[in-house]
Every structure is written in C-alpha cells, then in structure tokens.
Amino acid sequence: MARLSRRSFLAASAALAAQPALGAPAPGTGPYDVVIVGAGAAGVAAARRVAAAGRRYVLIEAADHVGGRCITDIRTFGVPFDRGAHWIHLPDTNPLTKLTPRGGIEIYPAPASQKVRIGRRYAREGELEDFLAAQVRATRAIGDAARKADVACAQALPNDLAEWRSTVEFVLGPFASGKDLAQLSALDFARAAERYANAFCRQGFGALLAALAEGLAVQLSTPATTIDTTRNVAVETPKGTISARAAVVTVSTNVISGGRVRFVPDLPRRQLDAFGRLSLGSYDHIALSLTGNPLGLETDDLVFEKSADTHTAAMLANVSGSPLCLIEVGGAFGRDLSAQGENAMVDFAGEWLARLYGADVKKSIDRASATRWNNDGWTLGAFSAAAPGGESMRRILSEPIRDAVWFAGEAAHETLWGTVGGAWESGERAADAVLRKLGPVKEPAPAEARPAPRRRTNRTAEP
Ligand SMILES: Cc1cc2nc3c(=O)[nH]c(=O)nc-3n(C[C@H](O)[C@H](O)[C@H](O)COP(=O)(O)OP(=O)(O)OC[C@H]3O[C@@H](n4cnc5c(N)ncnc54)[C@H](O)[C@@H]3O)c2cc1C
C-alpha cells in the first residue's frame, strides 16, 4: 500500500546471539515464559525481543511459513512478488530497514513522483498540479473535521474537488486505507503518520522479514485454537497444549472478531468492540507479467487513473526492474471484485490496462496472478482501518487481558497502523510489557544453561 502523502544493529545481534539457548521443543513440553501467537511482523519482532532477554519462548504460526501479510512469492513469476506489503514506509525510521542484514538484501529509494492517466494520455503538468492540490485540500479538510468530531472522512471532503473528486476518493480511501471514505474515521486518518517517503527491497519486503526471522524458534502449521487464561496461559493447538506465563497474540482483528481463536474466559466486551471497530479493509494486488515493457514505463512507476467512479485501480509498473506490474484494487469495489475470483480480477486488470493504453497491451500479458486476502483464512482481509468514532479503539488493543495476554499487530499501532513497521513496533512494545511483568531473569541452573539443539524452521514462503 502506498501512502501519498528503532532499533540498532546491536539489538539484532543480541537477539540472534541469544537464540541457540532458546530452540523450541515440540508443543506440550512447556511451560514457557512466553507463547507468541502468529509469526507476522509483530510476532517476529516480539520473539526477537523475548529471545534477546533470555526468556523461554515459543512462536507458533498457523500457516506453513513465516511473514503473515508480509510475504514474498518467488515461485509464481520467477521474480520476487510481494503478495502483501511491498512499500517500506519512512525507511529512515523504519525498524526493519535499520535491522537489514548486510548481505543479500538491497533496499533502494522509491521514485517520489507519480503519473496520472487521463484516458489514453498522461495528465499534463497543470492537470497534475490540480490533482495534487485537490488531494491536499481533501486531506486538510479531513484533519480540520477530525479536530471537532470523529466523523466519516467522506463527510469532511470539500465540495469543490470537481472533476478530481472520484480520483481523490480512491487515492485517500481504497488505495491508502483499503476502505471507502464513508467507512473511515477522520480522526484515525488524521492521526496516521505521514508516509510520503518510501523505499523498496529488491528481493521483496517479505524476504527481508523472513531474513529477520532466521534462527527464531518457530512452530509452523500450529494454529492456536483456544487461549485459556483461567490459570496462567494454556494455548491449545492441534499438536498439543502449550503452557506459558504470558502470551503475545498478533493475529489480525478479523481473525479475532471472526471467532477463529476461542478465549476462556470470553474476551471482555470492551476488547471485542475494539476488534470489531478496527476491521480490515480490502486491498489486493493483481500481478501481470508483461513482455517487452509495452507501456513504456520506468522501473517502479506509479500510475493512477483520472476516474469517474469507483471502478478504478492504481498500477506499480516494472517492479524493481522486472516485467511485473501490480494493479492495485481495494475498498468496496476491490472487495466485490475479489469475491468474484481470480479470473474476474485478472480480466478486470486487462480491461483497465486496455482502457488506458489500448487493447493491444492485453496481448503482452504473459502470466497473471491475483491475491485474495479476504479469503485467506489466517488473515481475512488486508489491514485495519477504524470506522468513524473508532480511533480510540487502537489504545484498547494495547491493554492486557487478565495480566496474561497482550495483543499486538498493525491494528494496535496508533499512527503506523496498516504497516509492517507499525506491526513490528507494536510487537516490540507488547514483548517489553510482558518482560516487565516477568521481571528479571534468574541465573539458570548449570544443567539448564546447556544450549538446546538448534532448529531452523522458517523459510521464505513460496505459496
Ligand atoms: C495487499 C497488502 C498490501 C500491503 N501493503 C503494505 C505496504 O506496502 N507497506 C506496509 O508497510 N504494509 C502494507 N500492508 C500491511 C502490512 O502487510 C501489515 O500491516 C503487516 O504485515 C501486519 O503484520 P502483523 O504481524 O500485524 O499481522 P500478520 O502479518 O497478519 O501476522 C499474524 C500472523 O498470525 C497468523 N495466525 C492467524 N491465526 C492464527 C492462529 N489461530 N494461530 C497461530 N497463528 C495464527 C497468521 O497466519 C499470520 O502469519 C499491506 C497488506 C496487504 C494485505
């Protein structure tokens, strides 16, 4: 998702150095100090933090790979295809870029400019200025409205956006937030950190996250079915019950609201409401491999359409210099389209390109694949966006349950929600809170100090 609009290398080394003593025995052999549920960005960050503190932990993941919504697929096209997150927002302060391993991973700045297609031609400079001015006016109006009341962003839009209204609505709504502006809290939108500066990872953002998970004690294909806090924490999985003193739970808001994990006792109404008000929007990539650069675009060119309605998309062309073009769909339109299936999505992308560049371009489509995050049973959507009146719910997600369960994940970050960096920071914060509760580590008895056999179970996913 592109928005128009910490931690040092030493910490990473410390975390990795701590790992050999923390290899994961099979579930059921606890008790652990901490069980971390979900190996996306938040879970990986939490596990590194807990490992660095010398605590016994286990990281369990329902899927057969780490990464969650930040995963690189290299099999489908033979080049890296980020099925989820691709843009590294605010690279200068992004915790993942700071931890990037020295070898094998290259981060480079994203081009700052964007193009707008008006029918079969590009917008001229004056038109682009009008478009950008309309975006600025709309963003300011939402911020002004949010200072008075947490209304829907759509309610706050100025009336004079004229011919750019529909395009601005797409850019600020489905493209930036996965929801239409009528479903978006003005306050949540206004509090979100600016995300103008961006970078890309040539090997894929998911490959970077997978590299940061290297060596962690992960149990893959181990979904938590029940989290029981009646006495300490007992996490039931199909492979057995894991006992721990505390849990960090990083599954998406829709997974919790959808009842995919059972809590005993039930979650308090306050938390359930918060998960519901922070539901995930819809956002998908329709990836097309185009032979011979038929669009004549540069590496990582970002193109919008001057649209008249919601049936529109954005395109990130020639991803990292490859023939891959990502057609981005989201919001209510994207949700309906993805419900129709992958073929309908690919057809839409072909027609959209034909509308903007001529019918011949369809002949250049070599291979195609579309993500359908709403149908991914371990996620059930793209990223959280607060409903009007729901901004304060993000803080509620950070409150512990019975001093035993801490929630983390992108939805729990008040300004970097919907991003990998936000998920990472929230995972670290939850881990810090758990470590404070556990107190200082006691010196291990001599027999316990021996390193457990090391297991490296994670890998870059190839769905
Ligand atoms: C299409 C798309 C594009 C995006 N683009 C960007 C972008 O460009 N830049 C950006 O910064 N962010 C982007 N995002 C958002 C970003 O991917 C997420 O904010 C971030 O990856 C969320 O991390 P997380 O750890 O909170 O959650 P997740 O990544 O969802 O991790 C939760 C993990 O829990 C696992 N799980 C679920 N249920 C269970 C269970 N019962 N037991 C055990 N494990 C379970 C899941 O399999 C998953 O691995 C995008 C997201 C999508 C979908």
The ligand as an SDF file (V2000), in Angstrom:
LIG
                    3D

 53 58  0  0  0  0  0  0  0  0999 V2000
   -2.1610   -6.4940   -0.0940 C   0  0  0  0  0  0  0  0  0  0  0  0
   -1.4980   -5.7900    1.0380 C   0  0  0  0  0  0  0  0  0  0  0  0
   -0.6210   -4.7540    0.7800 C   0  0  0  0  0  0  0  0  0  0  0  0
    0.0260   -4.1130    1.8380 C   0  0  0  0  0  0  0  0  0  0  0  0
    0.9460   -3.1600    1.5430 N   0  0  0  0  0  0  0  0  0  0  0  0
    1.7230   -2.6560    2.5460 C   0  0  0  0  0  0  0  0  0  0  0  0
    2.8450   -1.8550    2.2280 C   0  0  0  0  0  0  0  0  0  0  0  0
    3.1130   -1.5960    1.0570 O   0  0  0  0  0  0  0  0  0  0  0  0
    3.6210   -1.4070    3.2420 N   0  0  0  0  0  0  0  0  0  0  0  0
    3.3450   -1.7130    4.5580 C   0  0  0  0  0  0  0  0  0  0  0  0
    4.1100   -1.3000    5.4540 O   0  0  0  0  0  0  0  0  0  0  0  0
    2.2860   -2.5010    4.8870 N   0  0  0  0  0  0  0  0  0  0  0  0
    1.4790   -2.9810    3.9100 C   0  0  0  0  0  0  0  0  0  0  0  0
    0.4540   -3.8170    4.1920 N   0  0  0  0  0  0  0  0  0  0  0  0
    0.1120   -4.0520    5.5920 C   0  0  0  0  0  0  0  0  0  0  0  0
    1.1050   -4.9950    6.2740 C   0  0  0  0  0  0  0  0  0  0  0  0
    1.2960   -6.1280    5.4590 O   0  0  0  0  0  0  0  0  0  0  0  0
    0.5400   -5.3950    7.6280 C   0  0  0  0  0  0  0  0  0  0  0  0
    0.2220   -4.2190    8.3620 O   0  0  0  0  0  0  0  0  0  0  0  0
    1.5370   -6.2100    8.4760 C   0  0  0  0  0  0  0  0  0  0  0  0
    2.2300   -7.1600    7.6900 O   0  0  0  0  0  0  0  0  0  0  0  0
    0.7410   -6.8910    9.5810 C   0  0  0  0  0  0  0  0  0  0  0  0
    1.6060   -7.6330   10.4200 O   0  0  0  0  0  0  0  0  0  0  0  0
    1.0110   -8.3200   11.7490 P   0  0  0  0  0  0  0  0  0  0  0  0
    2.1340   -9.0340   12.4100 O   0  0  0  0  0  0  0  0  0  0  0  0
    0.2280   -7.3200   12.5000 O   0  0  0  0  0  0  0  0  0  0  0  0
   -0.0970   -9.3360   11.1960 O   0  0  0  0  0  0  0  0  0  0  0  0
    0.0490  -10.6020   10.2490 P   0  0  0  0  0  0  0  0  0  0  0  0
    1.0900  -10.3620    9.2340 O   0  0  0  0  0  0  0  0  0  0  0  0
   -1.3160  -10.9100    9.7760 O   0  0  0  0  0  0  0  0  0  0  0  0
    0.5740  -11.7580   11.2130 O   0  0  0  0  0  0  0  0  0  0  0  0
   -0.3070  -12.5190   12.0000 C   0  0  0  0  0  0  0  0  0  0  0  0
    0.0820  -13.9740   11.8430 C   0  0  0  0  0  0  0  0  0  0  0  0
   -0.7980  -14.7630   12.6610 O   0  0  0  0  0  0  0  0  0  0  0  0
   -1.0590  -15.9800   11.9710 C   0  0  0  0  0  0  0  0  0  0  0  0
   -2.2610  -16.5670   12.5590 N   0  0  0  0  0  0  0  0  0  0  0  0
   -3.5470  -16.2850   12.3200 C   0  0  0  0  0  0  0  0  0  0  0  0
   -4.3450  -17.0380   13.0920 N   0  0  0  0  0  0  0  0  0  0  0  0
   -3.5390  -17.8120   13.8610 C   0  0  0  0  0  0  0  0  0  0  0  0
   -3.7660  -18.7930   14.8640 C   0  0  0  0  0  0  0  0  0  0  0  0
   -5.0020  -19.1390   15.2320 N   0  0  0  0  0  0  0  0  0  0  0  0
   -2.6910  -19.4150   15.4370 N   0  0  0  0  0  0  0  0  0  0  0  0
   -1.4090  -19.0870   15.0690 C   0  0  0  0  0  0  0  0  0  0  0  0
   -1.1450  -18.1570   14.1150 N   0  0  0  0  0  0  0  0  0  0  0  0
   -2.1960  -17.5190   13.5240 C   0  0  0  0  0  0  0  0  0  0  0  0
   -1.1960  -15.5520   10.5310 C   0  0  0  0  0  0  0  0  0  0  0  0
   -1.0110  -16.6470    9.6500 O   0  0  0  0  0  0  0  0  0  0  0  0
   -0.0930  -14.5010   10.4100 C   0  0  0  0  0  0  0  0  0  0  0  0
    1.1290  -15.0810    9.9900 O   0  0  0  0  0  0  0  0  0  0  0  0
   -0.2220   -4.5000    3.1660 C   0  0  0  0  0  0  0  0  0  0  0  0
   -1.1060   -5.5480    3.4410 C   0  0  0  0  0  0  0  0  0  0  0  0
   -1.7430   -6.1930    2.3810 C   0  0  0  0  0  0  0  0  0  0  0  0
   -2.6660   -7.3480    2.6750 C   0  0  0  0  0  0  0  0  0  0  0  0
  1  2  1  0
  2  3  1  0
  2 52  2  0
  3  4  2  0
  4  5  1  0
  4 50  1  0
  5  6  2  0
  6  7  1  0
  6 13  1  0
  7  8  2  0
  7  9  1  0
  9 10  1  0
 10 11  2  0
 10 12  1  0
 12 13  2  0
 13 14  1  0
 14 15  1  0
 14 50  1  0
 15 16  1  0
 16 17  1  0
 16 18  1  0
 18 19  1  0
 18 20  1  0
 20 21  1  0
 20 22  1  0
 22 23  1  0
 23 24  1  0
 24 25  2  0
 24 26  1  0
 24 27  1  0
 27 28  1  0
 28 29  2  0
 28 30  1  0
 28 31  1  0
 31 32  1  0
 32 33  1  0
 33 34  1  0
 33 48  1  0
 34 35  1  0
 35 36  1  0
 35 46  1  0
 36 37  1  0
 36 45  1  0
 37 38  2  0
 38 39  1  0
 39 40  1  0
 39 45  2  0
 40 41  1  0
 40 42  2  0
 42 43  1  0
 43 44  2  0
 44 45  1  0
 46 47  1  0
 46 48  1  0
 48 49  1  0
 50 51  2  0
 51 52  1  0
 52 53  1  0
M  END
$$$$
